[in-house]
Amino acid sequence: MGAITIKQLVTDEEWIHSFEVMKQLRSDLTLERYMELAHDMRKGGYLLFALFVQDDIVSLAGVRKSINFYNKHHLFVYDLVTSPTQRSRGHGERLLEYIHSYGKRAGAEYVALESGIMRSEAHRFYENKMGYEKWCYSFRKKI
């Protein structure tokens, strides 16, 4: 399989390199819009972690440390994606376990995430494989 490493992406070049994987999840984004949003998100504390096989990014996890009354100190996972050709090889699990450890070191009590209603395969992964609880609905309104 090759050497597997996980690291936080910090340079614009690394983020540009990650776009091919991220667009699998966020298919409405162009590279230009991705980078525009990334600059603003990074200012707000968004961190992007990549799982590499050899020198290739195969999985991404975008998180931000946050605090509120219901999740207390937590990491919120905004983006979690694995390249289609690399799925079912344990990469998502390995990256999410890394995020759990990172969260503990950062003083988080929980790792929280949202998943689209139609993503039943992802829901099974989160609940059955990773031990997440489905405990609320998330709503939004375009304004």
C-alpha positions as YAML, in Angstrom:
chain: A
units: angstrom
residues:
- id: 1
  name: MET
  ca: [0.00, 0.00, 0.00]
- id: 2
  name: GLY
  ca: [2.83, 2.43, 0.70]
- id: 3
  name: ALA
  ca: [3.74, 4.73, 3.56]
- id: 4
  name: ILE
  ca: [0.77, 6.42, 5.22]
- id: 5
  name: THR
  ca: [1.19, 9.79, 6.94]
- id: 6
  name: ILE
  ca: [-1.20, 12.41, 8.29]
- id: 7
  name: LYS
  ca: [-0.38, 16.08, 8.52]
- id: 8
  name: GLN
  ca: [-2.02, 19.47, 8.75]
- id: 9
  name: LEU
  ca: [-1.96, 21.42, 5.49]
- id: 10
  name: VAL
  ca: [-0.66, 24.93, 6.04]
- id: 11
  name: THR
  ca: [0.57, 26.41, 2.76]
- id: 12
  name: ASP
  ca: [-1.50, 27.60, -0.19]
- id: 13
  name: GLU
  ca: [0.33, 25.07, -2.34]
- id: 14
  name: GLU
  ca: [-0.76, 22.22, -0.05]
- id: 15
  name: TRP
  ca: [-4.35, 23.46, -0.09]
- id: 16
  name: ILE
  ca: [-4.31, 23.71, -3.90]
- id: 17
  name: HIS
  ca: [-2.98, 20.14, -4.00]
- id: 18
  name: SER
  ca: [-5.91, 19.03, -1.79]
- id: 19
  name: PHE
  ca: [-8.60, 20.45, -4.08]
- id: 20
  name: GLU
  ca: [-8.91, 17.34, -6.28]
- id: 21
  name: VAL
  ca: [-9.94, 15.30, -3.23]
- id: 22
  name: MET
  ca: [-12.11, 18.01, -1.63]
- id: 23
  name: LYS
  ca: [-14.11, 18.54, -4.81]
- id: 24
  name: GLN
  ca: [-15.36, 14.95, -4.45]
- id: 25
  name: LEU
  ca: [-17.33, 16.23, -1.44]
- id: 26
  name: ARG
  ca: [-17.81, 19.88, -2.36]
- id: 27
  name: SER
  ca: [-18.48, 19.48, -6.07]
- id: 28
  name: ASP
  ca: [-19.95, 22.98, -6.45]
- id: 29
  name: LEU
  ca: [-16.58, 24.64, -5.77]
- id: 30
  name: THR
  ca: [-14.08, 25.88, -8.31]
- id: 31
  name: LEU
  ca: [-10.44, 26.02, -7.29]
- id: 32
  name: GLU
  ca: [-10.65, 29.82, -7.15]
- id: 33
  name: ARG
  ca: [-13.70, 29.79, -4.83]
- id: 34
  name: TYR
  ca: [-12.15, 27.01, -2.74]
- id: 35
  name: MET
  ca: [-9.04, 29.08, -2.10]
- id: 36
  name: GLU
  ca: [-11.04, 32.26, -1.49]
- id: 37
  name: LEU
  ca: [-13.16, 30.53, 1.15]
- id: 38
  name: ALA
  ca: [-10.12, 28.73, 2.56]
- id: 39
  name: HIS
  ca: [-8.35, 32.00, 3.33]
- id: 40
  name: ASP
  ca: [-11.35, 33.29, 5.29]
- id: 41
  name: MET
  ca: [-11.98, 29.95, 7.02]
- id: 42
  name: ARG
  ca: [-8.36, 29.66, 8.12]
- id: 43
  name: LYS
  ca: [-8.64, 33.09, 9.78]
- id: 44
  name: GLY
  ca: [-11.56, 31.65, 11.78]
- id: 45
  name: GLY
  ca: [-9.57, 28.66, 13.00]
- id: 46
  name: TYR
  ca: [-10.40, 26.07, 10.33]
- id: 47
  name: LEU
  ca: [-7.71, 23.39, 10.04]
- id: 48
  name: LEU
  ca: [-7.30, 20.93, 7.19]
- id: 49
  name: PHE
  ca: [-5.65, 17.56, 7.79]
- id: 50
  name: ALA
  ca: [-4.64, 15.22, 4.99]
- id: 51
  name: LEU
  ca: [-3.91, 11.52, 4.93]
- id: 52
  name: PHE
  ca: [-1.21, 10.73, 2.41]
- id: 53
  name: VAL
  ca: [-0.36, 7.42, 0.81]
- id: 54
  name: GLN
  ca: [3.20, 7.97, -0.37]
- id: 55
  name: ASP
  ca: [2.98, 11.57, -1.66]
- id: 56
  name: ASP
  ca: [-0.68, 11.44, -2.70]
- id: 57
  name: ILE
  ca: [-3.50, 12.99, -0.65]
- id: 58
  name: VAL
  ca: [-6.23, 10.37, -0.40]
- id: 59
  name: SER
  ca: [-8.33, 11.68, 2.54]
- id: 60
  name: LEU
  ca: [-9.10, 15.07, 4.05]
- id: 61
  name: ALA
  ca: [-10.64, 16.23, 7.31]
- id: 62
  name: GLY
  ca: [-11.49, 19.89, 7.86]
- id: 63
  name: VAL
  ca: [-12.12, 20.84, 11.50]
- id: 64
  name: ARG
  ca: [-12.43, 23.80, 13.83]
- id: 65
  name: LYS
  ca: [-12.23, 23.93, 17.60]
- id: 66
  name: SER
  ca: [-15.39, 25.43, 19.01]
- id: 67
  name: ILE
  ca: [-17.40, 25.83, 22.19]
- id: 68
  name: ASN
  ca: [-21.13, 25.93, 22.88]
- id: 69
  name: PHE
  ca: [-23.57, 24.84, 25.57]
- id: 70
  name: TYR
  ca: [-24.50, 21.47, 24.06]
- id: 71
  name: ASN
  ca: [-21.12, 20.16, 22.82]
- id: 72
  name: LYS
  ca: [-19.02, 22.12, 25.32]
- id: 73
  name: HIS
  ca: [-15.40, 22.31, 24.09]
- id: 74
  name: HIS
  ca: [-15.38, 20.31, 20.87]
- id: 75
  name: LEU
  ca: [-13.94, 19.82, 17.44]
- id: 76
  name: PHE
  ca: [-16.44, 20.21, 14.63]
- id: 77
  name: VAL
  ca: [-15.72, 18.24, 11.49]
- id: 78
  name: TYR
  ca: [-16.92, 20.26, 8.52]
- id: 79
  name: ASP
  ca: [-15.40, 18.11, 5.81]
- id: 80
  name: LEU
  ca: [-14.41, 14.45, 5.70]
- id: 81
  name: VAL
  ca: [-13.72, 12.86, 2.34]
- id: 82
  name: THR
  ca: [-11.71, 10.05, 0.81]
- id: 83
  name: SER
  ca: [-10.87, 9.72, -2.89]
- id: 84
  name: PRO
  ca: [-13.33, 7.32, -4.55]
- id: 85
  name: THR
  ca: [-10.53, 4.98, -5.67]
- id: 86
  name: GLN
  ca: [-9.19, 4.79, -2.10]
- id: 87
  name: ARG
  ca: [-12.41, 4.10, -0.18]
- id: 88
  name: SER
  ca: [-12.93, 0.99, 1.99]
- id: 89
  name: ARG
  ca: [-9.23, 0.80, 2.82]
- id: 90
  name: GLY
  ca: [-9.47, 2.26, 6.33]
- id: 91
  name: HIS
  ca: [-8.25, 5.74, 5.40]
- id: 92
  name: GLY
  ca: [-11.34, 7.57, 6.69]
- id: 93
  name: GLU
  ca: [-11.25, 5.62, 9.93]
- id: 94
  name: ARG
  ca: [-7.53, 6.29, 10.39]
- id: 95
  name: LEU
  ca: [-7.97, 10.01, 9.71]
- id: 96
  name: LEU
  ca: [-10.98, 10.34, 12.01]
- id: 97
  name: GLU
  ca: [-9.11, 8.51, 14.81]
- id: 98
  name: TYR
  ca: [-6.31, 11.03, 14.31]
- id: 99
  name: ILE
  ca: [-8.87, 13.84, 14.67]
- id: 100
  name: HIS
  ca: [-10.17, 12.25, 17.89]
- id: 101
  name: SER
  ca: [-6.63, 12.20, 19.32]
- id: 102
  name: TYR
  ca: [-5.99, 15.75, 18.14]
- id: 103
  name: GLY
  ca: [-9.23, 16.85, 19.81]
- id: 104
  name: LYS
  ca: [-8.28, 15.26, 23.12]
- id: 105
  name: ARG
  ca: [-4.88, 16.98, 23.04]
- id: 106
  name: ALA
  ca: [-6.66, 20.29, 22.26]
- id: 107
  name: GLY
  ca: [-8.95, 19.90, 25.30]
- id: 108
  name: ALA
  ca: [-12.12, 18.95, 23.41]
- id: 109
  name: GLU
  ca: [-14.82, 16.85, 25.09]
- id: 110
  name: TYR
  ca: [-16.48, 15.83, 21.81]
- id: 111
  name: VAL
  ca: [-15.95, 15.54, 18.11]
- id: 112
  name: ALA
  ca: [-19.14, 16.56, 16.30]
- id: 113
  name: LEU
  ca: [-20.12, 16.51, 12.65]
- id: 114
  name: GLU
  ca: [-23.06, 16.77, 10.29]
- id: 115
  name: SER
  ca: [-23.80, 14.51, 7.35]
- id: 116
  name: GLY
  ca: [-26.22, 15.00, 4.49]
- id: 117
  name: ILE
  ca: [-29.57, 13.24, 4.87]
- id: 118
  name: MET
  ca: [-29.06, 11.03, 1.81]
- id: 119
  name: ARG
  ca: [-25.56, 9.81, 2.80]
- id: 120
  name: SER
  ca: [-26.68, 6.53, 4.39]
- id: 121
  name: GLU
  ca: [-23.32, 4.81, 3.77]
- id: 122
  name: ALA
  ca: [-21.55, 7.61, 5.63]
- id: 123
  name: HIS
  ca: [-24.08, 7.38, 8.47]
- id: 124
  name: ARG
  ca: [-23.40, 3.65, 8.87]
- id: 125
  name: PHE
  ca: [-19.68, 4.39, 8.96]
- id: 126
  name: TYR
  ca: [-20.06, 7.08, 11.64]
- id: 127
  name: GLU
  ca: [-22.46, 5.08, 13.81]
- id: 128
  name: ASN
  ca: [-21.36, 1.47, 13.39]
- id: 129
  name: LYS
  ca: [-17.64, 1.80, 12.73]
- id: 130
  name: MET
  ca: [-16.73, 4.98, 14.61]
- id: 131
  name: GLY
  ca: [-19.25, 4.99, 17.49]
- id: 132
  name: TYR
  ca: [-20.97, 8.32, 16.80]
- id: 133
  name: GLU
  ca: [-24.50, 8.99, 18.06]
- id: 134
  name: LYS
  ca: [-27.19, 10.44, 15.82]
- id: 135
  name: TRP
  ca: [-28.89, 12.82, 18.21]
- id: 136
  name: CYS
  ca: [-30.27, 15.85, 16.40]
- id: 137
  name: TYR
  ca: [-31.30, 17.39, 13.10]
- id: 138
  name: SER
  ca: [-29.54, 20.38, 11.61]
- id: 139
  name: PHE
  ca: [-31.52, 23.03, 9.74]
- id: 140
  name: ARG
  ca: [-30.63, 25.95, 7.54]
- id: 141
  name: LYS
  ca: [-32.41, 28.61, 5.49]
- id: 142
  name: LYS
  ca: [-30.98, 30.51, 2.55]
- id: 143
  name: ILE
  ca: [-31.35, 34.25, 3.15]
...
